[in-house]
Amino acid sequence: MKLSVIGAGYVGLTTAACLAHVGHDVFCSESDLKKLEKLQSGIMPLFEPHLDSVIKAARYAGRLRFGSTEEAIAWGDAIFICVGTPPLANGDADLSAIEALARMIAKRASGYRLVIEKSTVPVQTGAQLRRHLSVHSTNGLNYDVASNPEFLREGTSVEDFLHPDRIVIGVDSPRATDLLREIYKPIIEQKFACPVHEDCRKRNQPKFLVTDTGSAELIKHASNSFLAMKISFINMVANLCEAVGADVTKVAEGMGLDPRIGPAFLNPGIGFGGFCFPKDVQAFIRIAEKSGCDFSLLKEVEKINQDRVHYFVEKIRKELWVVRGKKIAMWGLAFKPNTDDVRFAPSIELAKALLVEGAVVRAYDPQAMAKAKTVIPEITYCPDAYDAAQGADAILIVTEWDEFHHVDWKRMLSLVEQPLVIDGRNFLHSEEISREGFRYVSIGRADVQPSHSLALPPTTVSSGKEKAVQEVSA
């Protein structure tokens, strides 16, 4: 089938690449001319595992091309809208790009088009799309509007698209239902060559859920807001654990064993970030308010999350006493591992707060430093975790990249000013770190002191750094 995808961000690129991978002829458009030029030249504008190889294979097979929005409108029998809906100052979603696109489709398209909302939008956006397509139509456009929310996680978006738990479509006509079922047939039946796994034969087929447009639009916001609520809930449980001397990891494990709760999103830390959760929680609050519902529960979820960075800074103050002039190593800048996205990332607010305190911040991230530099150029960006830790009074774990599990802590001990790790994600193995002479501070758990078995050479006591290591280890 000939499909168009308008918008080449995380969602649009993944949608276009994966639909082409399963056999459709896809045209993906991008209004940012610099990004479009990169895509046409085979250069990825973002980091996402497996996506680059899927795009290259689809282009080589002649099933994926990039161009202008006008070309995309003319190309596809079905048009996926994947443009951005960033938050306005009051928390509403900015729908100006969708409104402008609706006008363009109405004025340029003729014949039948299935117009599909893939962007995360407030409930009743589909109704507004239908009205604009009708009011502004000049070429006898015949159309259906459908909602097809995405449930992609940055870092695993290709896997999520090809192996979804569910495919949700909100439709108001049998024709739209049949077309979307045909579009997703290879994925529903799981009949394609998987670019992620060597063996997918045991994968379950996803649920194909057909509902009305408004319900489909609400499913997306309700899902993300519920997951955000779980994160804020376990973060408050972590605070309580610290106050009473309990272990939040054991509490979360015990909760997660209940199948009604499950273990996912019960990981305490310095709060959720990224472009989806903060934006969607704000938007859902505003949707409820406009409908006469005071969603105070979500307001508290948002407040708890906003306070997490301040809470983490207090931990740093407690450990260092005086922050001013101290060297702080920040490991991780992306809001989560396996992405280069720093939008609404806790790392940005944390770095700003430490600069206000007068700290010297040295940061490292495997993928996100280029994007972080455009947001906060005032800190020092380092080529690796070891360089970031040079002379550090504290190492902060901000993003749980797997490579931080493989650090040589013996080498690290020789680099730092103080052997202190403050883990904002409860990610590292406290026993390993303490065994090498580091004090380990985490979230919602007791602090772990350096192992008393550490033996330092008796001749290395002259420097202030080595003396501090001996004192902490004694």
C-alpha positions in Angstrom: 0.0 0.0 0.0 1.2 3.6 -0.7 1.5 5.3 2.7 2.7 8.8 3.7 4.2 9.8 7.0 4.4 13.5 7.7 7.0 14.4 10.3 10.4 12.7 10.8 10.9 12.8 14.5 11.2 9.8 16.7 7.7 8.6 16.0 7.5 9.6 12.3 10.9 8.0 11.4 10.1 4.8 13.3 6.6 4.6 11.7 7.9 5.2 8.2 10.9 2.8 8.5 8.9 0.0 10.0 5.9 0.2 7.7 8.4 0.2 4.8 10.2 -2.8 6.4 7.0 -4.9 6.4 6.3 -4.2 2.7 4.6 -0.9 2.2 5.7 1.9 -0.1 6.3 4.8 2.2 7.0 8.5 1.6 8.2 10.4 4.7 8.2 14.2 4.8 10.0 16.7 7.0 9.5 20.4 7.1 13.0 21.1 8.6 15.1 21.4 5.5 18.4 20.7 7.2 17.0 17.5 8.7 15.4 16.6 5.4 18.8 17.0 3.6 20.4 14.7 6.2 17.8 12.0 5.7 18.0 12.3 1.9 21.8 11.9 2.2 21.5 8.8 4.4 22.5 10.6 7.7 20.5 9.9 10.8 19.4 13.0 12.7 18.9 11.1 15.9 20.2 8.1 17.8 17.8 5.1 18.0 19.0 1.5 18.1 18.2 -0.5 14.9 16.5 2.4 13.2 19.5 3.4 11.0 19.8 -0.1 9.6 16.1 -0.5 9.0 16.0 2.8 7.1 19.0 1.9 5.0 17.5 -1.5 4.1 14.1 0.1 3.2 15.7 2.8 1.0 17.9 0.2 -0.7 14.7 -1.9 -1.4 13.1 1.2 -2.9 10.3 1.2 -0.3 11.2 4.4 1.6 11.9 7.9 0.3 12.0 11.4 1.9 10.8 14.7 0.6 8.4 17.6 1.1 5.0 17.6 2.8 3.4 18.5 -0.5 4.9 15.4 -2.1 3.8 13.3 0.8 0.1 14.5 0.5 0.1 13.6 -3.2 1.7 10.2 -2.6 -0.2 8.2 0.0 -3.6 6.6 0.1 -3.3 6.9 3.8 -1.5 9.8 5.6 0.0 9.3 9.1 0.3 12.6 10.9 3.4 12.5 13.1 4.1 16.2 13.7 5.1 17.6 17.0 2.5 18.7 19.6 4.8 20.5 22.2 3.3 22.0 25.4 2.2 25.6 25.5 2.9 27.8 28.6 -0.4 26.8 30.1 0.1 23.0 29.6 -2.1 22.7 26.6 -0.8 20.8 23.6 0.2 23.1 20.7 -1.9 21.8 17.8 -0.9 24.5 15.3 1.2 22.1 13.2 -1.8 19.7 12.9 -4.2 22.5 12.1 -1.9 23.8 9.3 -1.4 20.3 8.0 -5.2 19.8 7.9 -5.6 22.9 5.8 -2.9 21.8 3.4 -4.4 18.3 3.0 -7.8 19.7 2.4 -6.6 22.1 -0.3 -4.1 19.9 -2.1 -5.5 16.3 -1.9 -8.3 14.9 -4.1 -10.0 11.5 -4.2 -10.0 9.4 -1.1 -7.5 9.7 1.8 -7.4 8.1 5.2 -6.0 10.7 7.5 -4.5 9.1 10.6 -3.5 10.9 13.9 -0.3 9.3 15.1 0.8 12.3 17.1 -0.3 12.5 20.7 -3.3 14.8 20.7 -6.1 15.8 23.1 -9.4 14.1 22.9 -11.7 15.6 20.2 -8.8 16.5 17.9 -10.2 14.0 15.5 -13.5 15.9 15.4 -11.6 19.1 14.7 -9.6 17.4 11.9 -12.8 16.3 10.2 -14.2 19.8 10.4 -11.1 21.4 8.9 -10.9 18.9 6.2 -14.5 19.6 5.3 -14.4 23.4 5.5 -11.2 23.9 3.6 -11.6 21.2 0.9 -11.2 22.6 -2.6 -10.6 19.5 -4.8 -13.5 17.2 -3.9 -11.6 15.4 -1.1 -13.2 12.3 0.2 -11.7 11.2 3.5 -11.9 9.3 6.8 -10.1 10.4 10.0 -8.7 7.8 12.4 -6.8 7.9 15.6 -3.9 5.5 15.9 -1.9 6.4 19.0 1.7 5.3 19.3 3.1 3.5 22.3 6.8 3.7 21.4 9.6 4.0 23.9 12.7 5.8 22.9 15.6 3.4 22.9 13.3 0.5 21.9 11.0 2.1 19.3 11.7 -0.3 16.4 11.0 -3.3 18.7 7.9 -1.7 20.1 6.5 -0.9 16.6 7.1 -4.4 15.2 6.2 -6.3 18.4 3.5 -4.2 20.1 1.3 -5.4 22.9 -1.7 -3.7 21.2 -2.6 -1.7 18.1 -5.3 0.8 18.9 -7.4 2.4 16.2 -10.2 4.9 16.7 -12.4 5.0 13.6 -15.9 6.0 12.5 -16.3 3.9 9.3 -15.8 0.3 8.3 -13.6 1.4 5.4 -11.1 3.0 7.8 -11.1 -0.1 9.9 -10.4 -2.4 6.9 -7.6 -0.1 5.6 -5.9 0.1 9.0 -6.2 -3.7 9.5 -4.6 -4.1 6.0 -1.8 -1.7 6.8 -1.0 -3.5 10.1 -1.6 -7.1 8.8 2.1 -8.1 8.7 2.5 -6.9 12.3 -0.8 -8.4 13.5 0.2 -11.7 12.1 3.9 -11.2 13.0 4.9 -12.2 9.5 8.1 -10.3 8.6 11.8 -10.6 8.9 12.7 -9.2 12.3 15.6 -6.7 12.3 15.9 -6.8 16.1 15.8 -10.5 17.2 17.3 -13.6 15.6 14.2 -15.7 16.5 10.7 -14.2 16.8 8.7 -17.3 16.2 7.4 -17.4 19.8 6.2 -13.8 19.8 2.5 -13.4 20.6 0.2 -11.6 18.1 -0.8 -8.1 19.3 -4.3 -7.2 20.3 -6.0 -5.2 17.5 -8.4 -2.9 19.4 -11.0 -1.0 17.5 -12.8 1.8 19.2 -14.1 5.3 18.6 -11.8 8.2 17.9 -12.2 9.9 21.2 -11.5 6.8 23.2 -8.4 6.1 21.2 -7.2 9.6 21.9 -7.8 9.2 25.6 -6.0 5.8 25.8 -2.7 7.4 25.0 -2.9 10.1 27.6 -4.4 7.9 30.2 -1.6 5.2 29.6 1.3 7.6 29.9 -0.2 9.5 32.9 -0.8 6.2 34.7 2.9 5.1 34.2 4.0 8.6 35.4 1.9 8.1 38.5 3.6 4.8 39.3 7.0 6.5 39.1 6.0 9.4 41.4 4.4 6.9 43.8 7.5 4.8 44.2 9.6 7.9 44.6 7.5 9.0 47.5 7.8 5.4 48.9 11.5 5.8 48.6 11.4 9.0 50.7 9.5 7.1 53.3 11.9 4.2 53.2 14.8 6.6 53.9 12.9 8.1 56.8 12.2 4.8 58.5 15.2 2.7 57.5 13.5 0.4 55.0 14.8 -0.7 51.5 12.8 0.6 48.6 14.1 -2.0 46.2 12.6 -4.8 48.5 9.4 -2.9 48.9 9.1 -2.4 45.1 9.9 -6.1 44.5 7.2 -7.2 46.9 4.7 -4.9 45.3 5.6 -5.9 41.8 5.0 -9.6 42.5 1.3 -8.8 42.7 0.1 -9.3 39.1 -2.4 -6.4 39.6 0.5 -4.1 40.1 3.5 -5.6 38.2 7.2 -4.6 38.5 7.4 -2.1 35.6 7.9 1.6 36.5 8.6 0.9 40.1 12.2 2.1 39.9 12.8 5.1 42.2 15.2 7.8 41.1 15.5 11.5 40.3 12.2 11.6 38.3 10.9 11.0 34.8 11.8 13.1 31.8 11.7 13.0 28.0 9.2 14.6 25.7 6.3 12.2 26.4 5.5 11.9 30.1 5.9 15.5 31.3 4.1 16.8 28.3 1.3 14.2 28.4 0.7 14.7 32.1 0.3 18.4 31.6 -1.9 18.0 28.7 -4.1 15.4 30.4 -4.6 17.8 33.4 -5.6 20.6 31.0 -8.0 18.2 29.1 -9.7 17.3 32.3 -9.9 20.9 33.5 -11.5 22.0 30.2 -14.1 19.2 30.6 -14.9 20.2 34.2 -12.8 17.6 35.9 -10.3 18.5 38.6 -7.6 15.9 38.1 -5.8 16.7 41.3 -4.2 13.3 41.5 -2.1 14.1 38.3 -1.3 17.6 39.6 0.4 15.9 42.6 2.2 13.4 40.3 3.6 16.4 38.4 4.6 18.2 41.6 6.4 15.1 43.0 8.3 14.7 39.8 9.4 18.4 39.7 10.7 18.1 43.2 13.0 15.1 42.5 15.9 17.2 41.3 15.8 19.4 44.4 15.6 16.3 46.5 18.8 14.9 44.8 20.6 18.2 45.2 19.9 18.0 48.9 21.5 14.6 49.0 24.6 16.0 47.3 24.7 18.9 49.8 24.4 16.4 52.7 27.4 14.4 51.4 29.7 17.3 50.4 28.7 19.8 53.1 29.8 22.7 50.9 29.1 22.3 47.2 30.7 25.5 46.0 34.0 24.8 44.3 33.6 21.1 44.3 34.1 19.1 41.1 31.1 17.0 40.3 31.1 14.2 37.7 27.8 13.6 36.0 27.4 10.3 34.3 24.5 10.4 31.9 22.6 13.3 30.2 19.9 11.6 28.1 16.6 11.3 30.0 17.0 7.5 29.6 19.6 5.1 28.2 19.8 4.1 24.5 18.7 7.6 23.2 20.3 11.0 22.7 17.1 12.9 23.7 17.6 15.5 26.5 14.2 17.1 26.3 12.9 17.6 29.8 15.8 15.4 31.0 16.4 15.7 34.8 20.1 16.0 34.0 19.6 19.5 32.6 17.9 20.9 35.7 20.4 19.1 37.9 23.3 20.6 36.1 21.8 24.1 36.3 21.1 23.7 40.0 24.7 22.6 40.7 26.1 25.5 38.7 24.0 27.9 40.9 25.5 26.2 43.9 29.0 27.0 42.5 30.0 23.5 41.6 32.3 22.6 38.7 30.4 20.1 36.6 32.1 17.6 34.3 29.7 15.4 32.3 29.8 12.4 30.1 27.1 10.6 28.1 27.6 8.0 25.3 25.2 9.6 22.9 23.5 12.8 24.2 26.4 15.3 24.7 26.0 17.0 21.3 22.3 17.8 22.0 23.0 18.7 25.7 25.6 21.3 24.6 23.0 23.2 22.8 20.9 23.4 26.0 23.5 23.9 28.7 26.9 24.9 27.3 28.2 26.1 30.6 29.4 22.7 31.8 32.4 20.7 30.7 31.8 17.7 28.4 34.2 14.8 28.6 35.2 12.0 26.2 34.5 9.2 28.7 33.5 8.4 32.3 37.1 8.4 33.5 37.9 11.9 32.3 34.6 13.2 33.8 35.7 11.7 37.2 39.2 13.3 37.2 39.5 15.1 40.5 35.8 14.6 41.3 34.4 15.1 44.8 31.4 13.0 43.8 30.3 10.9 40.9 26.6 11.2 40.1 24.7 8.5 38.2 22.0 10.3 36.3 21.3 8.0 33.3 21.5 4.2 33.6 23.7 3.5 30.6 24.9 -0.2 30.6 28.6 0.9 30.1 28.6 2.3 33.7 28.2 -1.3 34.9 31.6 -2.1 33.3 33.7 0.7 34.8 37.1 -0.2 36.3 36.6 1.0 39.9 40.2 0.4 40.9 41.2 2.8 38.2 38.5 5.2 39.2 39.7 5.3 42.8 43.0 6.7 41.6 41.3 9.5 39.7 38.8 11.0 42.2 39.4 13.5 44.9 36.7 11.8 47.1 35.6 8.2 46.7 31.9 9.0 46.7 29.2 7.7 44.3 25.6 9.1 44.5 23.4 6.9 42.4 20.3 8.7 41.2 18.9 5.5 39.5 19.8 2.8 42.0 21.6 1.3 39.1 25.1 0.2 40.2 26.1 -2.8 42.4 26.8 -1.3 45.8 28.9 -4.3 47.0 31.3 -4.0 44.1 31.8 -0.3 44.5 32.2 -0.4 48.3 34.7 -3.2 47.9 36.9 -0.9 45.8 36.8 1.8 48.5 33.9 4.0 47.5 31.0 5.2 49.7 27.8 4.5 47.8 24.7 6.6 48.3 21.4 5.7 46.5 17.7 6.4 46.6 15.5 4.9 49.3 18.1 2.6 50.7 20.8 2.7 53.4 24.1 4.2 52.4 27.0 1.6 51.9 30.4 2.4 53.4 33.7 1.4 51.8 34.8 -2.1 52.6 37.2 -2.2 55.6 39.3 -4.9 53.8 40.7 -2.2 51.4 44.4 -2.1 51.8 46.3 1.0 50.5 50.0 1.1 50.0 51.6 2.7 53.1 53.8 4.9 51.0 50.9 6.7 49.4 49.8 9.0 52.2 51.4 12.3 51.3 48.8 13.7 49.0 45.5 15.2 50.3 43.5 12.9 47.9 45.2 9.7 49.1 44.9 10.7 52.7 41.2 11.3 52.2 40.9 7.8 50.7 42.6 6.3 53.7 40.5 8.2 56.2 37.2 7.2 54.5 38.4 3.6 54.3 39.5 3.3 58.0 
